[in-house]
Amino acid sequence: MTAEPRAVYLDVCALCRRYDDQRAVRIRLETEAVSLILEHACRGTVKLIRSPAHQAEISAWPKAKERTQIRWALATTATQPECDLLRCRQLAQELADRGLHV
């Protein structure tokens, strides 16, 4: 029996890292890490997750070519899981009741 691939969520800043100035070592390493995650998503060894937040953030991205490329990458490699909004709200309320505030 094959195990389900691990789910990975990359925020839009991570997905856009390759468009940043690559002269800094940290930026190059982060770019390479994101590239490797996307390769694994294409192979099916990880499951990339997308959310409605992605679309909102991508829509606000200033460069049209980058927006198009990011949307394509998510469309071809990521899935959006089913979400029970009522249950999510209940869990959020429980956390808030326990003192977690952001």
C-alpha positions in Angstrom: 0.0 0.0 0.0 1.4 3.4 -1.0 1.3 6.3 1.5 -0.6 9.5 0.6 1.9 12.2 -0.5 2.6 14.9 2.1 0.6 18.1 1.7 2.7 21.3 1.2 1.4 24.8 1.2 3.6 27.5 -0.3 2.4 31.1 0.1 2.6 33.6 -2.8 5.8 35.1 -1.5 7.5 31.7 -1.7 6.1 31.1 -5.1 7.4 34.4 -6.3 10.8 34.0 -4.8 12.4 33.2 -8.2 11.5 36.7 -9.4 13.6 38.3 -6.6 17.2 39.4 -6.8 19.2 36.2 -6.7 22.5 37.7 -5.6 21.9 37.0 -1.9 22.7 33.4 -0.9 19.5 33.2 1.2 17.3 34.2 -1.7 19.0 31.7 -4.0 18.6 28.9 -1.5 14.9 29.7 -0.9 14.4 29.8 -4.7 16.0 26.4 -5.1 13.9 24.9 -2.2 10.7 26.2 -3.9 11.8 24.8 -7.2 12.4 21.4 -5.7 9.0 21.4 -4.0 7.4 22.2 -7.4 9.3 19.4 -9.1 8.1 17.0 -6.4 4.5 18.3 -6.9 4.8 17.6 -10.6 6.0 14.1 -9.9 3.3 13.5 -7.3 5.7 12.8 -4.4 4.1 15.8 -2.6 0.7 17.3 -2.9 0.8 21.1 -3.3 -2.2 22.8 -1.7 -3.8 26.0 -3.0 -6.4 28.2 -1.3 -8.6 31.1 -2.1 -5.9 33.3 -0.4 -3.6 32.5 -3.3 -6.0 34.0 -5.9 -6.5 37.1 -3.9 -2.7 37.6 -3.4 -1.8 36.8 -7.0 -4.4 39.2 -8.2 -2.6 42.0 -6.3 0.8 41.0 -7.7 2.1 44.0 -9.7 3.7 42.2 -12.7 1.2 40.6 -15.2 3.7 38.1 -16.6 4.6 36.8 -13.1 0.9 36.6 -12.2 0.3 34.4 -15.2 3.2 32.1 -14.5 2.3 31.7 -10.8 -1.4 31.0 -11.7 -0.2 28.4 -14.2 2.1 26.8 -11.7 -0.7 26.4 -9.2 -3.2 25.3 -11.7 -1.0 22.5 -13.0 0.5 21.3 -9.7 -1.8 22.2 -6.8 -5.2 21.0 -5.5 -7.7 22.9 -3.4 -9.0 20.6 -0.6 -12.6 20.5 0.4 -13.3 22.7 3.4 -16.2 22.7 5.9 -16.5 26.4 6.6 -18.8 25.9 9.5 -16.4 23.5 11.2 -13.5 25.9 10.5 -15.4 28.8 12.1 -16.2 26.5 15.1 -12.5 25.6 15.5 -11.4 29.2 15.2 -13.9 30.2 17.9 -12.7 27.4 20.2 -9.1 28.6 19.8 -10.1 32.2 20.4 -12.0 31.1 23.5 -8.8 29.5 24.7 -6.9 32.8 24.4 -5.4 32.4 21.0 -5.6 35.8 19.2 -3.8 36.9 16.1 
